[in-house]
Amino acid sequence: MTDVAIVGFAHAPHVRETDGTTNGVEMLVPCFQQLYRELGITKADIGFWCSGSSDYLAGRAFSFISAIDAVGAVPPINESHVEMDAAWALYEAWIKIKTGEVDTALVYGFGKSSAGPLRKVLAMQLDPYTVGPLWPDSIALAGLQARAGIDAGKWTERSMAEVAFGSSRAAQGIRRGPVDIDALLSGPYVADPLRRHDCAPITDGAAAIVLAAGDRARELCARPAWISGIEHRIDSPNIGARDLTIAPSAAAAAAAASGSDTSYDIAEIYAPFTHQQLILTEAFGLGDRTIVNPSGGPLAANPMFAAGLERIGFAAQQIISGTAGRALAHATSGPLLQHNLVAVLEAGE
């Protein structure tokens, strides 16, 4: 089976709220146009399209059908969709290319998180019999997870604040400077022990990635980001049946994608809460030589159902630009790191 690489990445501006519709068209069109322009291609050059989004978030059935308006009706396209983060749409597209059915694919994801009560929308993915009727929102659940780790001595509120501070500096492009953790820790709790800086912000956004096979990838990009491994694993949906201070499925996905080699130059991790970055850093066995979330990560911007795809895109950008030679990209879905996907990207020859 052929090698597959990422050759292009684009994302919409990260904003608190957009005036556009919930079908993502207004955010997606500029992303597609940027990729066409940078790669010198047209819509006709794309062999397969795959998207990720959520009807719950959009507030309508089959919202992804409306999003296809951003692609256009002519010529007809070969299209698919996943009702989850678009990182899993990329996995489907990767398989499509691996099997030899197509040699190019465009993957995209979108979400208008500001359209409704996001914390309640995310509660709809919980067990409908034993957990959902209680309506525990996403931040309340994360607070339980953070408290469990603190009580177990695995992290502290200060170490969580250090993650937030690092994310903020990375998003602003600041490498060094004074660290005022005490100022963060003086803020009020949102859901004890979580403060505002511990939680990803509400963000409207969209992202798109172009994949290509073998020689086609080399034609489109001088330094493609080759996907040397990609896997996803899942833990029990029963929150009370698992240790919330660890992420076994994330560790298993990373091991399957890269084996025992944890020598990454950078790692883009989808951790929408500070303590979850600590959990995932341990699960992936990341050392001091690995720069974690140089983009700022989801704590700087968290466009739902596109943020996982963005982690892969930002990691690929580091490879394509020559800044990094090997990178780990991670996406998560479900409550409290239940479902995890890991992609390993390399510069290749």
Secondary structure, 3 states (H helix, E strand, C coil): CCCEEEEEEEECCCECCCCCCCCCHHHHHHHHHHHHHHHCCCHHHCCCEEEECCHHHHCCCCHHHHHHHHCCCCCCCCEEEECCCCHHHHHHHHHHHHCCCCCEEEEEEEEEHHHCCHHHHHHCCCCCCCCHHHCCCHHHHHHHHHHHHHHCCCCCHHHHHHHHHHHHHHHCCCCCCCCCHHHHHCCCEEECCEEHHHECCCEEEEEEEEEEEHHHHHHHCCCCEEEEEEEEEECCCCHHHCCCCCCHHHHHHHHHHHCCCCCCCEEECCCCEHHHHHHHHHHCCCCCCCEECCCCCCCCCCECCCHHHHHHHHHHHHHHCCCCCEEEEEEEECCCCCEEEEEEEECCC
